[in-house]
Amino acid sequence: MLIYNKVKGFNPTISLRDDLWSNYRFGLKLGYGISDKKPNYELLFSTAFDELKQYRMNVTFYNTLKRSDAHHSVRTSTITLNSLLTGFDYGDYYYGKGLEVVLSAGFGQLRFIRRNEFERPTVYKLFFRIEKHTNAKRHSSFSFFQPKNDRINPPIIEGTSNIVGFEANWNFHKARRLSNLGFSIGGEWSSKKYLKSDFDYSKLEYHMNWRQRTFPLARIDAKLSAGYVFGKALPHKFFSIESSSSFISGNTAMRGTDEKEFYGSKFVSLSLEHNWGEIIPGLIRIPNIAEFGLEFVNFVNLSYSGFDSNDIFAHYDGKLFIPNSTAATIDKWYYEIGLGVNRLLIFFRTDITIRLSQVEHPRFFLKFTSANF
């Protein structure tokens, strides 16, 4: 695999995964960053406790570049392509070295997520992680068409984090929608006293999606996300409001914001979409449009983020680095509306978005994303 980002530069990587026996799996990933001159590796041992492989334990040793943002929103392959073409790198990175042990229990029929990845719709996880965190800076400025994009990689507080955490998914997966109603709740806890960690905090995060038919060919989709960090929130535990990156956007991202414009130790984000299906092309008889299955979508997105007084901020080049939040603006909330055309060439979607907050006059944006099925 050829991976590229602004921290490691080109990072050629070799990956191997194989089932040694029926219930045992081995995985190895080796890479080297050309720009940061650092090797990276992940070594995975996995075992299943039953014949159906519903109950598993994964043990991972790693020394790698990690992301503190929602990595399911924009995948590594998308970051590679976008960084090479435009210079925009969506990721917020830090170096992590340590050990993670995950116990999981899954229920329901296996569902396809993406290539070579299947998961049960209901999964419960309990994990323990020992991890040393160090800062990562951007070492590469190469891109084909926009080499001067200079968004810094947010600094972190370095130290060793010992964490106990959990995750409960019911008809839900962060990478794709599995049902008309699903949700996920997760959290982690770090304690100086009880876990001998360098940090004291607790973090909770919630995600929910819901779909409802409104007409025979139309539907409404809603996605709600929220999170809160209790105690002394760390910079690499802050939440970032999902945004677009260059001309590419996630399905539920705020399409009108700058790249990673808003952060916070607490946040809530709501996306509402009404997909009219093929009703509009069919009613007004647009030639050659209805037969291609194009769908028109109206949407509204809004979000809020803020910091608490006891949050910890890191320094960058000797200066205190405090990210922006919506609570620090006059509008307090971010909101936008838009119109989209879904299933362009079957797999794509384009949106015209109107940003209505934190601007003197409404601003218009054109973004592309994958189709919503």
N, C-alpha and C positions, 0 to 999 in steps of 0.2 A: 504494500500500500504506500502511496505517496501522499503524505500529509503536509500541509503548509499552514502556518499561522504567523502572526507578527512577533511572537516571543521566540519560538524555536526556529523560525524560518522553515526551510525545507527539512522535513523530518522523515526520511525513508524508514519504513517499518516492516518488519516481518512478523506475521501472526500465524500461530499454529493452535488448533484445537481438535481434540480427538477423544473418543470414548475408549478408554483402556479396557474396561470390562463393561458388563451390562449396566451397572449402577455407579461407575466411577468415570469421571471426566477430568481431563488434563488440558490446561491452556497456557500458552506462552506468547508474549508479545515483546519484541525487542525493537528499539529504535534509537536514532541519534539525531539531535538537533544540530544542523549545520551552522546556524547563527549563534545560538547560546552555548554551543560546544558542550552539551550535556547529554549523556546517554539516558535512556528511560526504559523501564521494563515493567511487566506485570506477569506474575506467576500465579496461576489458579489451580486449586484442587477442589473438586466437587464430588459429592457422594449423595446418593438417594437411599432413603431408609426403607422404601417399599417398592413393590413391583411396578406400580403405576407412576412412580417418581413424583408423587404429590408432596412428599416431605423430603427436604433437601438441606444440606449444609455446604456452604461455599467458604473456602479459606483463600484469601488473596494476599500475596506479598507484592509490594509495588514501590517504585520510585519513579514518579511520572509527573507530567504537567496536568493539573486538575483545573476544573472550572467551578467557580463559585456561583455562577448564574444558572438559569434553568436550561441545562444542556439539551433537554428533549425538545425545546422550542426550535433551535437551529442546530442541526447536526454537524459533526466534524466534516463530512464531505461537502456540505454547503459552505461552511466557513473556508475550506480550502479553495473552492471555486471562486467565492466572492472576494476573498483576500487577494488572490492572484489577479483577478480581473480589475477590481475597483480600489483595492487598498483598505476596504472596510472589514475589520475583524470584529465579529459580534461578541466573542468570548471575553470573560473576565477570568484571569488565570492566576494561579499560584502553584508553587512546587509542593507536592505532598509525598512523603516517604513513610511507609508504615505497614500495618497489618490490619485486615478486616475479616471478621467472622460473621457470617449471615446464616441464620436459621429461618427457613421459610416453609409454609404450608399452603398449597394451592388446591382449589376446588372448582369443578366444572370442566366442560370439554375444552381441550386445548384449542386456542385461537391463533390464527396467523397474525403476526405483528409486522414483520418485514422479512427480507431474505434471511433464511436460516435462523429465524427467531420466532418461537412460539411461546405463548403464555396462557395460563388459565385465567378466566375473568375475575375470580375472587382469590386474592393472595394476601397472606399475612406474613410479615417479616419482623424478626428481631435481630438486631446487629450490635456488634461491639467493634470499636475502631480505635487503634492507637496510631497517631499520625503526627509527624513533625512537619510544620508549615514554614515555608520560607518565601520571600518575595520573588516575583518574576517581573522583569521589565521587557519592553519591546526592543528586540535587537535587529529586526529586519524591517526595512522600509520599501522593499521591492513590490511592485505591482505593475501590470501592463499599461493601465490607462489612467490611474490616479495615484501616483507615488507619494503625494504629500499629505495624505490623511494621517493625522498625528494624535488621535485620541490615546491618552496614556492608559496603561493597564493599571487599574486601581490598586493602591498599596494595601498591604495587610499588616496585622500584628503578628510577628513571628513567635513561634513557641510550639510546645507539644500539646496536642489535644487528645484526651482520652474520652471517648463518647460511648454512651449507651443510647440506642434509638429503636424506633419501631415504625412500621408502615402498614396500613390496612387499606386494601383496594377492593371495592365491591363493584363488579361489572365495570371496571375502570382500568385504563392503562394510559400513561402520559403521552405515549407516542401516537395513539390513534383511538378513535371512539369505538367502543365495543358494544354499547347498548343504548337504548333511548333514555335510560336513567342510570347514572353511575357516579360514584364519589370515591375520594381518597383522602385519608388523614394520616399525617406522619409527624414525627417529632424526634428530637434528640436532646440529650442532657449531658452537660459537662460540669464537673465539680472539682475544685481544688482539694476539698476536704475528703470526699468519699472516693473519688476516682484518680486522685493524684495528678490531675490535669493542671495546666497553666492557666486555665480560663474557667470562669463561672458564668453559665448562662443556660437557658432552656429555650428551645425553638419549636414552634408548632406551625403546621402548614396544612391547608385544606383546599381541595379542588373538587368541583362538581360539574357535570354536564347533563343537560336535559334536552330532549327532543319531543316535539308534539306536532301531529298533523293538524293543519288548520283548514285545508281544502284537500280534495282528492289528490292533487298534484303538488301541493304546497306544504311547507312545514316551518316551524319556528325552532331555532336552536339557541340555547342559553348556556354560557359557561361562567361559573363563578370561582374565583380564586382569592384566598386570603391567607395572611400569615402574620405572626407576631413573635418577637424575640423578647423573652423575659430576662431580667438581669442585665449584665454589661454586654450589650451586643457588640460583636467584633465586625470589622469592615468586610471580611470575607464570609460573614453570615448575614449581611444585609440582603434584602430582597431588591431585585431590579424589576421595574415595570417592563414587560416584554415590549420591544419596539421592532420596527423594521430595520434593515441594514442595507444601505444603498437602495436599490430598486426592488429588493426581495423582502417579503414579509411572511411571518407565520400566520396561521389561520386566525388566531385570536389575539394577535399582537396589536398594539396601538400604532396604526399605520402612519399617523401624522406627526409622531414625535421624532426628534433627532435620535441617533443611535445611543441607547442607554442614557436617556436624558434624565430619568427620575429613579432614585433609590429610596430605601427606607428600612428601618427596623420593624416597621409595621406597614401593611398594605392591604388593599382590597381592589379587585379588578373584576368588572362585569362586561361580558360581551353578549349582545342580543342580535340575532340575525333572522330575517324572514326571507326564506327562499320561495319565490313564486313559481318555481318549476318551469314548465313549458307553457304556462297559462298565457303570459303576455305575448310571446311570439305567435301562439295559436290564435288568440283573440283578434289581434290586429293584422293577422295574415302576412307577416313579414316573409317575403319569398326566400326559400332556401335556408331559413334560420331555425324554425321549429323542428325540421327534420333532422338537424344536427344535434338536437338535445341540449341546446344552450339554455341556461337558467339565469334569471335575473334575481339579484339579492339586494335587499335593503338591510343596513346594519347601523347600530349605534354602539360605541365603546366608551366606557368611562372607568377611571381609576383614581385611587388616592394612595399617597405614601407619606410617611413622616418619620421623624426621629424622636427618641426620648432623651431627657436631660442626662441620663447616666450612660448613654452610648459612648463607645470608645472610637476615636478617629485616628487614623494612621498619618504618618508624615511622608511627604514625597519631596525629595531634594531639599530637605530641611524645613519645608513648610507644611502646616496642617492641611490635610486634604479632606474637605467636607463635601460629599456629593450633594447634588441638588435633589429636592423632594417637591412633590406637588403642594404640600402644606406650607412651604416657604414662599409660594407664589400668591398673588392677590386672589386668584380664582379658587385656590385650595384644592380643587379637583381638576383632573384633565378629562375632556370629553370631545368626541368627534362623531360625525355621521358620514354615511357614504352609500354608494351604489356599486355593486359588483356584477360581473358576468362570469358565471361558473361553467366549468367543463369546456373551456376552449381547447380544441384538439384533444378532448376527452379528459386530459390529466391536469389542465392548468386553469387558473382563474386570474382575472385582473380587476382591480378596484380603483374607483375614483373617490378619494377621501377628502372631507372638508374638516379641517381643524378649527374649533370654535373657542378654545381656551388658551390662555397665556400668549395671545397674539392681539395686536391692535385691530386687524382686519382678518376675516376668514382666509385661511390658506388651503390651497388645493394640492393634492398629491396623487400620483399614479403609481401603483404598486402591483407586483405580481407575486402569486403564491401557488401552491398546489391546489387542485380542485378539492372541494368539500363534498363527500358522498354521503 
